[in-house]
């Protein structure tokens, strides 16, 4: 199975928020994923669309058929954290953590369905041992 990937490093939004948007497109075909991100009101939708388009361009460069591509994996990890401070009572301060995230996307081609499932089904039906095991596993009284 051929793959194409793209990554975005230190995107300035929390990985928890980006992960929720990434969960909506994981496993979808590229066209459906782009359509759902286009109408999504979340801020992380636009960078994910650009990242999917970048992975599609990488797939075209590798010679893959774009119509058969689907989002096989999206990994959202923790990036760099910027630490800032704000003033608090009596001259003290509190830390503000500005989180970033790393996003990696992998697109894959779907294998032909009938070519992969046919040998497995034929192998399951032709094994007489499986029925022999079931009959010998019955409890005897």
Secondary structure as a PSIPRED ss2 file (coil, helix, strand):
# PSIPRED VFORMAT (PSIPRED V4.0)

   1 X C   1.000  0.000  0.000
   2 X C   1.000  0.000  0.000
   3 X E   0.000  0.000  1.000
   4 X E   0.000  0.000  1.000
   5 X E   0.000  0.000  1.000
   6 X E   0.000  0.000  1.000
   7 X E   0.000  0.000  1.000
   8 X E   0.000  0.000  1.000
   9 X E   0.000  0.000  1.000
  10 X E   0.000  0.000  1.000
  11 X E   0.000  0.000  1.000
  12 X C   1.000  0.000  0.000
  13 X C   1.000  0.000  0.000
  14 X C   1.000  0.000  0.000
  15 X H   0.000  1.000  0.000
  16 X H   0.000  1.000  0.000
  17 X H   0.000  1.000  0.000
  18 X H   0.000  1.000  0.000
  19 X H   0.000  1.000  0.000
  20 X H   0.000  1.000  0.000
  21 X H   0.000  1.000  0.000
  22 X H   0.000  1.000  0.000
  23 X H   0.000  1.000  0.000
  24 X H   0.000  1.000  0.000
  25 X H   0.000  1.000  0.000
  26 X C   1.000  0.000  0.000
  27 X C   1.000  0.000  0.000
  28 X C   1.000  0.000  0.000
  29 X E   0.000  0.000  1.000
  30 X H   0.000  1.000  0.000
  31 X H   0.000  1.000  0.000
  32 X H   0.000  1.000  0.000
  33 X H   0.000  1.000  0.000
  34 X H   0.000  1.000  0.000
  35 X H   0.000  1.000  0.000
  36 X H   0.000  1.000  0.000
  37 X H   0.000  1.000  0.000
  38 X H   0.000  1.000  0.000
  39 X C   1.000  0.000  0.000
  40 X C   1.000  0.000  0.000
  41 X C   1.000  0.000  0.000
  42 X C   1.000  0.000  0.000
  43 X C   1.000  0.000  0.000
  44 X H   0.000  1.000  0.000
  45 X H   0.000  1.000  0.000
  46 X H   0.000  1.000  0.000
  47 X H   0.000  1.000  0.000
  48 X H   0.000  1.000  0.000
  49 X H   0.000  1.000  0.000
  50 X H   0.000  1.000  0.000
  51 X H   0.000  1.000  0.000
  52 X H   0.000  1.000  0.000
  53 X H   0.000  1.000  0.000
  54 X H   0.000  1.000  0.000
  55 X H   0.000  1.000  0.000
  56 X H   0.000  1.000  0.000
  57 X H   0.000  1.000  0.000
  58 X H   0.000  1.000  0.000
  59 X H   0.000  1.000  0.000
  60 X H   0.000  1.000  0.000
  61 X H   0.000  1.000  0.000
  62 X H   0.000  1.000  0.000
  63 X C   1.000  0.000  0.000
  64 X C   1.000  0.000  0.000
  65 X C   1.000  0.000  0.000
  66 X H   0.000  1.000  0.000
  67 X H   0.000  1.000  0.000
  68 X H   0.000  1.000  0.000
  69 X E   0.000  0.000  1.000
  70 X E   0.000  0.000  1.000
  71 X E   0.000  0.000  1.000
  72 X E   0.000  0.000  1.000
  73 X E   0.000  0.000  1.000
  74 X E   0.000  0.000  1.000
  75 X E   0.000  0.000  1.000
  76 X E   0.000  0.000  1.000
  77 X E   0.000  0.000  1.000
  78 X E   0.000  0.000  1.000
  79 X E   0.000  0.000  1.000
  80 X E   0.000  0.000  1.000
  81 X E   0.000  0.000  1.000
  82 X E   0.000  0.000  1.000
  83 X E   0.000  0.000  1.000
  84 X E   0.000  0.000  1.000
  85 X E   0.000  0.000  1.000
  86 X E   0.000  0.000  1.000
  87 X E   0.000  0.000  1.000
  88 X C   1.000  0.000  0.000
  89 X H   0.000  1.000  0.000
  90 X H   0.000  1.000  0.000
  91 X H   0.000  1.000  0.000
  92 X C   1.000  0.000  0.000
  93 X E   0.000  0.000  1.000
  94 X E   0.000  0.000  1.000
  95 X E   0.000  0.000  1.000
  96 X E   0.000  0.000  1.000
  97 X E   0.000  0.000  1.000
  98 X E   0.000  0.000  1.000
  99 X E   0.000  0.000  1.000
 100 X E   0.000  0.000  1.000
 101 X E   0.000  0.000  1.000
 102 X E   0.000  0.000  1.000
 103 X E   0.000  0.000  1.000
 104 X E   0.000  0.000  1.000
 105 X E   0.000  0.000  1.000
 106 X E   0.000  0.000  1.000
 107 X E   0.000  0.000  1.000
 108 X E   0.000  0.000  1.000
 109 X E   0.000  0.000  1.000
 110 X C   1.000  0.000  0.000
 111 X C   1.000  0.000  0.000
 112 X C   1.000  0.000  0.000
 113 X H   0.000  1.000  0.000
 114 X H   0.000  1.000  0.000
 115 X H   0.000  1.000  0.000
 116 X H   0.000  1.000  0.000
 117 X H   0.000  1.000  0.000
 118 X H   0.000  1.000  0.000
 119 X H   0.000  1.000  0.000
 120 X H   0.000  1.000  0.000
 121 X H   0.000  1.000  0.000
 122 X H   0.000  1.000  0.000
 123 X H   0.000  1.000  0.000
 124 X H   0.000  1.000  0.000
 125 X H   0.000  1.000  0.000
 126 X C   1.000  0.000  0.000
 127 X C   1.000  0.000  0.000
 128 X H   0.000  1.000  0.000
 129 X H   0.000  1.000  0.000
 130 X H   0.000  1.000  0.000
 131 X H   0.000  1.000  0.000
 132 X H   0.000  1.000  0.000
 133 X H   0.000  1.000  0.000
 134 X H   0.000  1.000  0.000
 135 X H   0.000  1.000  0.000
 136 X H   0.000  1.000  0.000
 137 X C   1.000  0.000  0.000
 138 X C   1.000  0.000  0.000
 139 X C   1.000  0.000  0.000
 140 X C   1.000  0.000  0.000
 141 X C   1.000  0.000  0.000
